[in-house]
Amino acid sequence: MTRDILATLAGLVAGNVLNFALVMLNSSGLFPMPPGVDFNNEAGFAEYIRTLPVAAFLVVLVAHSAQAAGGAWLASRLAQTRDPAWMWVDVPFNLACAHGAWQLALKSR
């Protein structure tokens, strides 16, 4: 049981690192902010977000998916038990939540 808990923690950390690395690649390398714009300048940052191509948002989607897949892969490789049944509930639940958030965002426009 201790090994499974440590494997889960390792998966969480590795997944977060993977997500962070891809998001930083997106914002620093692929689609950097123009000079003078920072996160603290709300209006400038909002304008920067409006100018981003769809590919920038797809990288974020890939980062989140890679976080889940990479973390789960590492945790399952390190854990003593192999088939986390709760993942079969988690994936559809996350998709349903994402769809619900999308619908709420469309209604709030």
Backbone bond lengths (Angstrom), bond angles and torsions (degrees), N, CA, C in turn:
res aa  C-N    CA-C-N  psi(-1)  N-CA   C-N-CA  omega(-1)  CA-C   N-CA-C  phi
1 M - - - 1.453 - - 1.526 110.96 -
2 T 1.332 116.89 -39.94 1.455 120.21 178.42 1.520 110.37 -62.00
3 R 1.312 115.94 -40.31 1.465 119.83 179.19 1.529 110.78 -62.74
4 D 1.323 118.06 -39.42 1.458 121.75 178.91 1.527 111.16 -65.45
5 I 1.339 116.81 -40.21 1.465 120.34 178.88 1.523 110.63 -65.87
6 L 1.325 116.87 -44.66 1.467 120.35 178.34 1.530 111.19 -64.91
7 A 1.326 116.72 -36.89 1.463 120.49 177.47 1.524 110.43 -64.40
8 T 1.327 116.47 -39.95 1.468 120.42 177.77 1.514 110.84 -63.92
9 L 1.336 116.58 -44.54 1.473 120.01 178.03 1.528 111.42 -62.80
10 A 1.323 116.86 -40.74 1.472 120.29 177.26 1.524 110.67 -63.03
11 G 1.324 116.68 -39.96 1.465 120.50 177.59 1.517 111.77 -64.64
12 L 1.335 116.51 -40.44 1.474 120.07 177.67 1.522 111.29 -62.19
13 V 1.321 116.32 -46.60 1.467 120.63 -179.19 1.527 110.54 -65.06
14 A 1.324 117.21 -47.93 1.469 120.54 -178.80 1.528 111.29 -62.84
15 G 1.333 117.36 -41.40 1.456 120.54 178.07 1.515 112.08 -62.76
16 N 1.336 116.71 -42.03 1.466 120.28 177.98 1.523 111.96 -65.20
17 V 1.316 116.70 -40.76 1.469 120.17 177.83 1.527 110.24 -63.06
18 L 1.309 117.15 -42.60 1.468 121.44 178.85 1.530 110.73 -62.52
19 N 1.322 116.79 -45.80 1.460 121.57 178.18 1.528 110.21 -59.98
20 F 1.319 116.63 -49.22 1.462 121.59 -179.26 1.524 111.40 -59.44
21 A 1.328 116.62 -43.38 1.465 120.29 -179.40 1.529 111.20 -62.39
22 L 1.322 117.29 -43.18 1.469 119.89 -179.70 1.527 111.99 -69.51
23 V 1.325 117.23 -39.13 1.470 119.82 177.94 1.528 110.10 -66.59
24 M 1.319 117.53 -39.97 1.466 120.28 177.91 1.528 111.07 -67.16
25 L 1.317 117.72 -38.11 1.461 120.42 174.64 1.518 109.73 -59.65
26 N 1.308 116.13 -41.45 1.462 122.20 179.90 1.529 110.86 -62.71
27 S 1.342 116.51 -50.67 1.464 120.00 -172.67 1.520 113.19 -83.94
28 S 1.318 118.18 -22.81 1.466 119.79 -178.57 1.521 113.15 -101.94
29 G 1.322 116.63 -34.88 1.456 119.46 -174.91 1.509 114.59 -104.57
30 L 1.323 116.33 -53.01 1.466 119.67 -173.54 1.535 112.73 -77.84
31 F 1.325 116.60 -46.67 1.472 121.62 -176.39 1.522 110.16 -134.13
32 P 1.342 117.39 68.40 1.469 119.54 -176.42 1.534 111.93 -68.47
33 M 1.323 114.31 153.68 1.464 119.15 177.05 1.523 109.01 -70.82
34 P 1.328 117.23 146.17 1.462 119.87 176.78 1.526 110.53 -64.55
35 P 1.318 117.64 155.41 1.462 119.96 177.92 1.530 110.96 -57.31
36 G 1.317 115.62 139.16 1.455 120.94 178.79 1.514 115.17 91.29
37 V 1.315 118.20 -11.81 1.463 121.41 178.99 1.519 108.04 -100.20
38 D 1.323 116.59 132.43 1.458 120.01 175.46 1.525 110.06 -139.30
39 F 1.313 115.39 173.90 1.467 120.56 -176.92 1.521 112.39 -65.17
40 N 1.324 117.75 -23.90 1.466 121.35 -177.68 1.525 112.58 -80.33
41 N 1.329 117.33 -19.07 1.462 121.97 177.96 1.524 107.70 -91.27
42 E 1.333 115.59 94.45 1.466 120.37 -171.82 1.530 112.67 -60.90
43 A 1.303 117.37 -44.52 1.468 120.19 -178.23 1.527 111.11 -67.79
44 G 1.321 117.32 -44.01 1.458 120.88 179.33 1.520 112.26 -65.42
45 F 1.327 115.50 -39.34 1.462 119.49 179.13 1.526 110.85 -67.74
46 A 1.330 116.96 -39.98 1.471 120.44 178.29 1.528 110.27 -62.95
47 E 1.317 117.28 -39.10 1.467 120.69 178.10 1.526 110.54 -65.67
48 Y 1.326 116.14 -40.91 1.463 120.45 177.71 1.539 110.07 -60.54
49 I 1.317 117.70 -43.99 1.466 121.86 179.75 1.526 110.30 -61.58
50 R 1.330 116.75 -39.38 1.473 120.20 179.69 1.523 112.59 -64.61
51 T 1.326 117.45 -26.31 1.463 120.42 -177.82 1.526 113.55 -87.99
52 L 1.325 117.29 -7.70 1.463 119.61 -176.65 1.530 111.31 -70.23
53 P 1.325 116.51 142.94 1.465 119.62 175.49 1.526 110.53 -76.84
54 V 1.294 116.06 166.84 1.465 122.22 179.92 1.529 110.33 -58.07
55 A 1.316 117.20 -33.78 1.466 120.85 -178.59 1.526 111.88 -58.12
56 A 1.316 118.07 -34.16 1.464 120.89 179.21 1.525 110.96 -63.82
57 F 1.310 116.83 -38.57 1.460 120.79 179.10 1.527 111.20 -75.39
58 L 1.319 116.50 -30.62 1.463 119.82 176.23 1.525 110.77 -67.05
59 V 1.343 117.19 -34.57 1.460 120.01 176.81 1.530 110.02 -63.46
60 V 1.331 117.05 -39.47 1.469 120.26 177.22 1.525 110.25 -64.11
61 L 1.309 117.35 -41.90 1.459 121.05 177.07 1.529 110.79 -61.11
62 V 1.313 116.56 -43.55 1.463 120.84 177.67 1.531 110.16 -63.83
63 A 1.335 116.74 -39.19 1.467 120.26 179.49 1.519 111.12 -61.34
64 H 1.323 117.33 -44.43 1.466 120.50 179.76 1.526 110.72 -66.78
65 S 1.309 116.75 -41.24 1.466 119.93 178.70 1.527 110.66 -66.73
66 A 1.322 116.72 -39.60 1.462 120.69 178.82 1.527 110.75 -66.16
67 Q 1.327 116.72 -34.64 1.462 120.04 176.89 1.519 110.32 -61.03
68 A 1.316 116.10 -48.57 1.464 119.98 -179.13 1.526 111.17 -66.32
69 A 1.325 116.76 -47.50 1.462 120.18 -176.59 1.527 111.73 -69.00
70 G 1.328 116.59 -45.60 1.463 120.02 -179.11 1.515 112.96 -65.61
71 G 1.336 116.13 -43.49 1.459 119.66 177.95 1.509 112.35 -64.88
72 A 1.323 116.83 -42.77 1.468 120.77 178.62 1.524 110.99 -65.60
73 W 1.328 116.31 -39.78 1.469 119.66 179.14 1.522 110.37 -61.43
74 L 1.352 116.52 -49.11 1.459 119.53 -178.56 1.529 111.04 -63.61
75 A 1.325 116.64 -44.44 1.463 119.60 179.76 1.523 111.30 -60.66
76 S 1.317 117.06 -41.95 1.465 118.75 -179.21 1.521 111.72 -71.42
77 R 1.318 118.34 -29.53 1.470 120.91 176.78 1.520 111.28 -70.08
78 L 1.340 116.80 -35.13 1.460 120.89 -176.58 1.528 113.54 -88.67
79 A 1.309 117.19 -24.37 1.468 121.09 -173.96 1.527 111.40 -73.85
80 Q 1.325 114.16 157.39 1.456 119.81 176.92 1.524 110.51 -75.46
81 T 1.334 116.53 -43.15 1.464 120.30 176.54 1.518 107.92 -86.32
82 R 1.317 117.25 150.12 1.457 119.93 -170.03 1.527 116.10 -108.01
83 D 1.311 119.95 -24.37 1.463 119.46 -171.83 1.526 110.81 -118.84
84 P 1.340 117.07 89.91 1.469 118.07 178.86 1.526 110.08 -71.70
85 A 1.321 115.94 99.74 1.469 120.98 -175.87 1.520 112.29 -61.43
86 W 1.337 117.66 -27.08 1.457 119.29 -178.95 1.522 111.83 -64.88
87 M 1.337 118.38 -20.82 1.468 120.30 178.25 1.521 111.06 -65.51
88 W 1.338 117.97 -28.86 1.463 120.34 178.89 1.519 110.91 -67.97
89 V 1.325 117.34 -22.19 1.460 121.65 176.14 1.525 109.72 -91.23
90 D 1.320 116.32 -36.43 1.461 121.39 -174.66 1.526 112.69 -64.57
91 V 1.302 117.90 -46.08 1.469 120.46 -175.84 1.529 112.13 -61.48
92 P 1.336 119.98 -52.02 1.474 118.35 177.49 1.529 112.42 -62.71
93 F 1.334 116.84 -34.49 1.460 120.22 178.65 1.532 110.32 -62.92
94 N 1.331 117.21 -44.59 1.465 120.46 178.80 1.523 111.35 -63.47
95 L 1.324 117.30 -40.23 1.460 120.17 177.63 1.527 111.05 -63.99
96 A 1.318 116.89 -40.93 1.468 120.64 178.38 1.526 110.77 -65.15
97 C 1.316 117.50 -40.52 1.475 121.08 177.83 1.527 110.73 -64.64
98 A 1.305 117.22 -42.27 1.464 120.29 178.86 1.526 110.48 -63.14
99 H 1.321 117.10 -42.07 1.461 120.84 178.42 1.537 110.51 -64.02
100 G 1.320 116.70 -42.74 1.463 120.55 178.03 1.515 112.12 -62.75
101 A 1.323 117.64 -41.70 1.468 121.03 178.09 1.523 110.90 -64.27
102 W 1.315 116.40 -38.79 1.461 120.97 177.75 1.525 110.41 -62.20
103 Q 1.328 116.34 -45.04 1.466 120.57 179.50 1.526 111.16 -63.10
104 L 1.333 117.63 -41.28 1.467 120.90 177.13 1.522 111.35 -63.09
105 A 1.322 116.29 -40.97 1.466 120.04 179.58 1.512 110.77 -64.56
106 L 1.318 117.82 -40.07 1.471 120.45 178.35 1.523 111.43 -64.40
107 K 1.328 117.32 -38.42 1.463 121.11 -179.90 1.523 112.02 -70.72
108 S 1.319 117.92 -27.83 1.468 120.32 -176.31 1.529 113.09 -83.87
109 R 1.310 117.28 -4.66 1.484 119.91 -179.46 1.503 110.84 -76.57
